[in-house]
Amino acid sequence: MSELKENVPKIRFPGFTDAWEQRKILDNVEEVLDYRGKSPTKFGMEWGNKGYLVLSALNIKDGYIDKAVEAKYGDQELFEKWMGERRLDKGDVLFTTEAPLGNVAQVPDDEGYILNQRAVAFKTNSRKTNNDFLAQLLRSPLVQESLNSNASGGTAKGIGMKEFAKLTAYVPTQVEEQTIIGTFFKYLDTLITLHQRKLSNVKNLKAGLLQKMFPKDGEDFPEVRFPGFTDAWEQSRLGEITSLITKGTTPLDKSGNGTINFVKIENIDSTSGEITASQKISIIEHEGYLRRSQLQEDDILFSIAGTLGRVTSVKSDILPANTNQALAIIRLKTGYLDYVKTYLKGKAVSDYIRKNPTIGAQPNLSLEQVGNLEISLPSEEEQVEVGTFFAQLDRLITLHQRKLEHLQEQKKALLQQMFV
């Protein structure tokens, strides 16, 4: 393949045909703002809880600033002493140099920020590139790969500016092409952020409703109810409404050959509860050694080892199936399935898990502890209303999650194909 063909991306906007040019990344940068090593105590001052937000590797995420994570602030005096004559302007590119390495975001506005530990900011030379393009270039697979291969350190990898200054990348020779690429990906980032917010809002709504639509500890009535229901809720133990609480074990044959789905915690999606069984066991083990843990439709699976409290139910499309000792099988004899699943995801159960795990090589709950778990039960009709409502909310969360993941995968693929 000719050099010309090697130095062009697979996908381009119409009207651009020139080969891309290899440059040092910092050739596109007018100024690097680097305040690493500073601390408020050097000025005889301290961080506060209001004023100018401090930007660091803690809150510079990939594509956005998380203003809620361990937020620190500096007052006007500290801001002036810290930043001096230099300021972070809207669009400046933020880059984390370690722990984590390689997160890229842009300054969202001109409100003023303090740049702190493990992060630097780049101001671009508008004659050679623009902020939006540089941000996407730093996120591109080849640049990220180059960062990691030139980083130092063990678990917490990092890169100094001396090493960073050696890094090169291919860029379009025309600033117009860079601008179009940068604008396109910025729009995609905005779309991703929009879906992230939608997902976060629905999750927060669910968390709030779980608090209000179930009785608080020691109470018999929830704060919020569907119309027409006024009776007190009753207390029961999970074992009293089930016909079976058991668990599986490890297959003797670990080859993975067979036709029976074998479900483990990692096969259960933490958001949707969807089961993706990748391991198989033989029909011989399913009918013999693992007979007690044969799964049936509508069985509840509840994780009791390692990751505690993950909940889902078995659908017919994964049957025949079996499971291991990290998942309790809960088979109801009374109670509405979606209601019981929702209750098991709520605060009362998470508090129970926090107070009762047996700590060994990994935290775990015994089947006896699962059976003794207290559950608040309204009438069967109210269980149906509450369970159906939260099942619909879970489906909405899953829908938003899938849309978000689809956009993120699209962006990942486009970064691979629209950069050299």
N, C-alpha and C positions, 0 to 999 in steps of 0.2 A: 504494500500500500504506500502511496506517495506521502511525503511529508505534509503536503497540502491537505490530503484527506485525513491524515492523522490528527491535524490540529484544527479540526472543525467539529462542532457538536453534532449529534445525530438529528436533533430537532432544532430548527431555527425559525425565526420570524421571517416573513417574505422580504425580499429586497436586500438581504445581507449574504454575501458569498465569500468575503475575504477570510483567509486563515486567521485564527486567533494567534496572539503573540505571547510568548512566555516572558513573564516579568517577575521580579521580586514583589511580593504582596505589598510591602511597605513603599514601593515605588508609587502606589496609588494613594498614599497617605500623606497629607500635609503636616499633620501634627499628631503625636501620641501623648495622651494624658495618662500619667502613671503616678499614682500617689501611694503605692505599696510601701509599707514600712512605717507609715504615719499612724499616730494614735492620738486621741483627744488629750491624754495625760501630758503629752509633749507640749501642749499649749496651756497646761494647768486647768483643763476643762473636762467635762464628761458629756456622753451622749444623753439626749433627753427623749421625751415622748411626743414632741411636736416640733414643728419647724421644717427644715429641709431634710427630705428622705435620704438616707445613706444607701448607696448602691454598692453591692459587693457580690462575691460568688454565691452568697446565700440566697439572694433574691433576683439575680440575673438568670432567668430561665432561658430555655431555647425558644426564642421568638417573642418574649414578653418580660415585663418586670412584674414580679409577684409582690405587690405592695403589702401583703398580709404576713409574709414569712419573716419572723424575727425582726420586725421593723425597728430600726434605730433612726434617730433624728438629731440634727444639730441646729442650734439657734443661729441668729443672724451673725453674731460675733464669731462663732466657730466656723460658720460657712465662709466668712470673709478671710479669716486667717488660714483656713485649710485650702481653699481653692485659689486664693490670691487673685490675680488678674484674669485667670483663665476660667471659662465657664463651659458647662455642658449645654449644647444647643440641641433643639429638636432635630432628630434624625441622626445625630452622631452614633457611631457604631460601638456598642459595648461588647467586650470579649472577656471571658473568664480564663485566667491563665493556669489555674489549678483548682482541684477539689470543688467542683468538677472542671476538667479541662475542656474548652471548646464550646461552651454555651455562647450563643450570639443573640443579642437583642439590640434595639435602637432606643435612644432617649425619646420618650413619648410626647414631650411637650417642653415648653420653655419656663416651667415653674421653678427651676433651679434644683440641683441635686449635688450631693457630696459623694465623690468617688473614693471608695475605700479599698479594703483588702482583696487580693487575688483577682483583680479585674483592672482592665485598662480601657481607654476610649480612643477611638480613631476619628480624626477629622480628615475628610478627603480633599484631594486636589480636584476641583470641579473640571479642570481641563483634561484630566485623565480618567476620571471615573465619578460615580456618585454614591451616596450613602447606601441607597437601597441595593444597588448591585454588589457593593463590597460585603454587605451583610449576608447576601445569598452565596457569594463566592466562598466566604468563610465557612458556610454550612455545607458546601458541596462535598460529595463523598471523597474526592481525591485530596482536597485540602484537609479534611478531618483525618484521613488516613495518614497524611504527611505529618500532621500535628502529633498524632499518637506515636508514630515511629521515631520522632525527634524529641519526644518528651523524656523526662527523667523522673526517677522516683519509683516506688513500688505500688502500693495500693492507691495512694493519692498521687497520680501523675500530674506533672506540671511542666511548663516551658517558660524559660526566661526570654527576655526581649532580645538578648544577643543571639540565641538560637532562632527565635521567631524571625529575626531580620534576614536570615538565610533562606527562608521558605519562598518558593516560587509557585506560580500558577499561570495557566493560560487564560487570557482575557481578550475580548473583542478589541480590535484596533480602533473602532469607531465608538465614540462615547454614546452616540444615538442608540446603538444596539445594546450597550450596557444599560442605558436608561429604560428601554422597553422591557428588557429581561427583569430588571429590578422592580419596575412598576407591576409587572405581571405577578411576580412572586409575592410582592407586598399585598396585592389584592387577595392572593391565595391565603396568605397568613391572616389577613383580616377575616376571611371566611372561616378559617380554622378556629380563630379566636371566638368568633360569633357562636360556633357550634360548641366550643368548650364552655362558654358562658351558659348556653341553653342547658347543656348537660349538668353543669354545676348547680344551676337554679332548680332543676327538677330534683336533683339529689338532695339539695338543701330543703326543698319543700317536703320531700318524703321524710327526711330526718325530723323535721319539725312536727309533722303529722303523727309520726310514730310516738313522739313524746305526748301529744295531746289526745290521741284517739285510743290510748290504753291507760288503765288506771295507774296512778303513781303507787309506789311501794306503800302498803298498808291501807290503801283506799279501795273502794268497791265500785266507783263510778269514774269513767273517763271524763276529761274536760270537754271534749268535743264528741258529739254523737250524731248519727243519722236520725232524722225525724221519726217519731213513732216508737222509740225505744227508751224506756225509763227504768227498767228493772236493774237491781244491783247485779254486778258480775260475781260469779262464784270462783273460788280457788280450788284447783285440783293439782294433782301431780301428773306429770307426763305419762308415767307408767300406768295410771288409772284409765287413760283414754286410748291405750294402745293394746294391740294383740301380740306385738312382738317388738322387742328392742334387742338387737344383736349386732354383731360385726363379723367381718370376714377375717381372713388370714393370708399369709404370703403363699402363693402357689409353689408347689414342689418343683414343677417344671418351669424354669425361668427362660425357656427358649423364645417365648412369645408366639409360638405356633399354635394355631387352633382357630375356632370359629366363634368363640364366646367372648363378648366384650368384657374387659376387665377395667373397672372404673377406680381411679385414684383421685386424691384431692386436686392434683394439678390438672386433671381433666375437667374440673368444674370451673367455669368462668366466674370470677369473683363479683362481677357486676350483674350479668344476666342469669347466672346459674345454669347456663347451657352446658350440657355434657358433650365433650368430644373425646370419645374413647379411642385411644391409639394402640393399646396393648390387647393381646388376645390370650385366652387360655383354652385348653382342650375341653371337649365335651366330657371326657372321662373324669377330669378333676371337678368340673362343674357339677356333675351328677354324683360325685363321690366325696373326695376330701373337702371340697368347698360347698357341699350341699346346703349347709345351714345359712349360707350367705347368698343364695340365689335371689336375685332382685325380681320384684314384681312391679307392675304398673302402679303408680301413685305412692310407692314407698318414698319416705323422706330420707334423704342422706344428710347427715350432720357430722361435720368433721370433729374428731375427738383426740387427735394427736398432731403435734406440730402446729399447723395453722388451725386454731380452734374456732368453731362456730360458723363455718361456711355451710350454707344451706341450699339444697335443691330438691327436686322430686324427680322420680323416674318416669320417663315417657315410653310409650310402647315402641318407638322407633329404635331404641338402643337394645331392646331385648332380643335374644336372651343375654343376660349380663350378670356379673358377679362383682365383688369388691373386696378390699383388703381391710386390715385391722384399724386403719386410721379413720374409717368412716363408720359411724353407727347407722344401722338400718332401723328406721322407726316406721312401724306399720300401724296405722290408726284403726281402731274399732268404732270410735265415735269422734265427732269433731269434723269441721270443714277443712279440707286439705290446705287451701290457700290461706285460710285464717291461721292455722297452726304454723305454717311456714313463715308467715309474716311475724307472728309472735316470737318465733325462734330467732328472727333477725333483729329484734327490738332491744331496748335498753335493759329491761329486766334480765334477759338472758345473758347479755354481754356483761352485766354486773355480776351475775352468778358465775360466769366463766372466770372472770377476773379474781373472784374470791376463792374459787374451789379447785383450780388445777393442781394436779400432782406434778411436781417438777422433778424430772429425771434427766435423761439425756435430752429430752424435749418435753414441753408441757403436754399433759394429756388429761382427759376425763375418763373415768370408769363408766361402764354401762350402768352401774348402780347410781352414780351421780346423775347420769342423763335421765334415768327413770324417776329420780327424786326431784327433778327440776319442777318448780311450781309454775303453773300456767293459769292466767286469768281467763275465764270462759263466760261470755255472754250467752244469750239464747242462741239456738242453732240458726234462726233467721238473721240475727244480728251478725253472727259469725260470717254468714254468706255475704252480707252487705260489706262488712269490713274487709274480708278476704278478697272479694272481687274487686273492690276499689284499689287495694294495694297491688293486686296482680296487674291491673290496667296501668297503674303508675310504673310498675317494673317494666312492662312492655314499652312504655314511653321512654324510659331510661335506656333500655336496650336499643331502641330505634335511634336515639340521639348518639349513643356510643358507637353504633355501627356507621352512622353517617360521618362522625368524627374520624374514626379509624380509616374509612374509605378515603377521605380527603387527605389524611396524613400519608397514606400509602401512595396516593396520586402524586403528592408533592415529592415524596422520596424518589419515585420513579422519574419524575420530571427533572429533579436535580441531577440525576445520573445521566439523563439524555440531553439536557440543555447546557451542560458544562463539559469542558474537555478534561 
